[in-house]
């Protein structure tokens, strides 16, 4: 991705993520989140939900992957504002979409508005600021 080619309003290609028990448990373990609701179905059910569910750090990683892969190797994530909504339960599919909401040519920055949805509604809403360092290299 060349910074100069990015325009406000551009839509990112959709990222489809199947929510599996393995993905949830591995994400929780990788982020040192050992809460039982992320790997033990009986414990999750005892807490009042139907199955294990994804933790925020795994969601954050998926948002970073989505925007980072679009931005390419020259892009750096400068800032993320993230808000969780409906849980990601086993067996669902999360569809992540994004749109360029701001381009700052002088600063070499791009804001991307992100929405990840599942069958229950919006799982994650985020704004990711990408920085393109080569844009500011002298």
C-alpha positions as a printed NumPy array, in Angstrom:
array([[  0.   ,   0.   ,   0.   ],
       [  1.392,   3.385,  -0.977],
       [  0.387,   6.156,   1.38 ],
       [ -0.184,   8.497,  -1.557],
       [ -2.85 ,   6.149,  -2.962],
       [ -5.04 ,   6.147,   0.17 ],
       [ -8.223,   8.203,  -0.027],
       [-10.895,   9.013,   2.543],
       [-13.927,   6.797,   2.168],
       [-11.972,   3.845,   0.742],
       [-13.31 ,   0.54 ,   2.013],
       [-11.031,  -2.258,   3.167],
       [-11.683,  -5.816,   1.959],
       [-13.831,  -7.76 ,   4.419],
       [-12.073, -10.189,   6.753],
       [-14.131, -13.252,   7.749],
       [-13.066, -15.001,  10.95 ],
       [-14.692, -18.283,  12.046],
       [-15.003, -18.247,  15.838],
       [-13.838, -21.669,  17.018],
       [-13.146, -23.023,  20.495],
       [ -9.495, -23.435,  19.524],
       [ -9.183, -19.818,  18.357],
       [-10.768, -18.537,  21.57 ],
       [ -8.674, -20.719,  23.902],
       [ -5.395, -20.161,  22.048],
       [ -5.996, -16.396,  21.961],
       [ -6.663, -16.334,  25.686],
       [ -3.598, -18.43 ,  26.49 ],
       [ -1.37 , -16.36 ,  24.169],
       [ -2.432, -13.213,  26.023],
       [ -2.007, -14.772,  29.487],
       [ -5.749, -14.596,  30.161],
       [ -6.572, -17.736,  32.113],
       [-10.142, -16.802,  33.037],
       [-12.102, -20.03 ,  32.755],
       [-14.868, -18.425,  30.664],
       [-12.388, -18.379,  27.75 ],
       [-11.565, -22.109,  27.762],
       [-13.967, -24.072,  29.972],
       [-17.526, -24.461,  28.654],
       [-18.935, -25.586,  32.012],
       [-17.439, -22.556,  33.757],
       [-18.783, -20.253,  31.042],
       [-22.259, -21.789,  31.379],
       [-22.078, -21.415,  35.172],
       [-21.431, -17.696,  34.65 ],
       [-24.655, -17.416,  32.651],
       [-23.476, -17.565,  29.044],
       [-24.027, -20.414,  26.559],
       [-20.38 , -21.138,  25.717],
       [-16.813, -19.87 ,  25.994],
       [-16.225, -16.428,  24.476],
       [-13.359, -14.429,  23.009],
       [-11.32 , -12.08 ,  25.195],
       [-10.651,  -8.434,  24.348],
       [ -6.948,  -8.966,  23.648],
       [ -7.697, -11.534,  20.942],
       [-10.236,  -9.165,  19.42 ],
       [ -7.685,  -6.34 ,  19.557],
       [ -5.155,  -8.583,  17.796],
       [ -7.643,  -9.418,  15.037],
       [ -8.39 ,  -5.715,  14.508],
       [ -4.647,  -4.989,  14.303],
       [ -4.161,  -7.862,  11.848],
       [ -7.029,  -6.624,   9.675],
       [ -5.797,  -3.039,   9.421],
       [ -2.085,  -3.905,   9.46 ],
       [ -2.344,  -6.338,   6.562],
       [ -4.26 ,  -3.745,   4.562],
       [ -1.695,  -1.025,   5.331],
       [  1.215,  -3.286,   4.436],
       [  4.763,  -3.544,   5.777],
       [  5.357,   0.215,   5.557],
       [  2.517,   1.024,   7.972],
       [  2.835,   1.212,  11.745],
       [ -0.069,   1.17 ,  14.176],
       [  0.129,   4.382,  16.148],
       [ -3.11 ,   4.266,  18.153],
       [ -6.189,   2.096,  18.669],
       [ -9.497,   3.035,  20.274],
       [-11.556,  -0.1  ,  20.771],
       [-14.986,  -0.835,  22.203],
       [-16.472,  -4.281,  22.717],
       [-20.116,  -5.111,  22.198],
       [-21.788,  -8.486,  21.654],
       [-19.634, -11.47 ,  22.672],
       [-17.976, -13.762,  20.121],
       [-19.182, -17.256,  21.02 ],
       [-18.01 , -20.582,  19.601],
       [-19.671, -21.43 ,  16.3  ],
       [-20.241, -17.869,  15.158],
       [-18.463, -15.961,  12.389],
       [-17.07 , -12.472,  12.833],
       [-17.017, -10.266,   9.745],
       [-14.644,  -7.329,  10.034],
       [-15.077,  -4.331,   7.76 ],
       [-13.276,  -1.02 ,   7.646],
       [-13.292,   2.34 ,   5.975],
       [-10.683,   5.091,   5.75 ],
       [-12.148,   7.926,   7.813],
       [ -9.232,  10.399,   7.758],
       [ -6.045,  10.954,   5.774],
       [ -3.508,  13.454,   7.127],
       [ -1.024,  13.94 ,   4.294],
       [  1.253,  16.218,   6.34 ],
       [  1.578,  13.801,   9.275],
       [  1.597,  10.609,   7.183],
       [ -1.357,   9.251,   9.159],
       [ -4.532,   7.407,   8.241],
       [ -7.504,   6.64 ,  10.491],
       [ -9.516,   3.516,   9.733],
       [-12.952,   2.975,  11.265],
       [-13.48 ,  -0.725,  11.945],
       [-16.577,  -2.78 ,  12.737],
       [-16.583,  -6.488,  13.535],
       [-20.023,  -8.092,  13.556],
       [-21.397, -11.526,  14.412],
       [-24.909, -12.998,  14.569],
       [-25.621, -11.089,  17.801],
       [-24.588,  -7.677,  16.442],
       [-21.47 ,  -5.553,  16.642],
       [-18.724,  -7.364,  18.53 ],
       [-16.122,  -4.626,  18.136],
       [-15.978,  -1.038,  17.018],
       [-12.589,   0.579,  16.656],
       [-10.622,   3.443,  15.203],
       [ -7.065,   2.555,  14.217],
       [ -4.485,   5.211,  13.374],
       [ -1.782,   4.058,  10.991],
       [  1.468,   5.957,  10.548],
       [  3.574,   5.678,   7.423],
       [  7.143,   6.57 ,   8.5  ],
       [  8.608,   6.633,   4.975],
       [  6.159,   9.458,   4.205],
       [  8.065,  11.629,   6.676],
       [ 11.571,  10.405,   5.872],
       [ 13.773,  13.203,   4.607]])
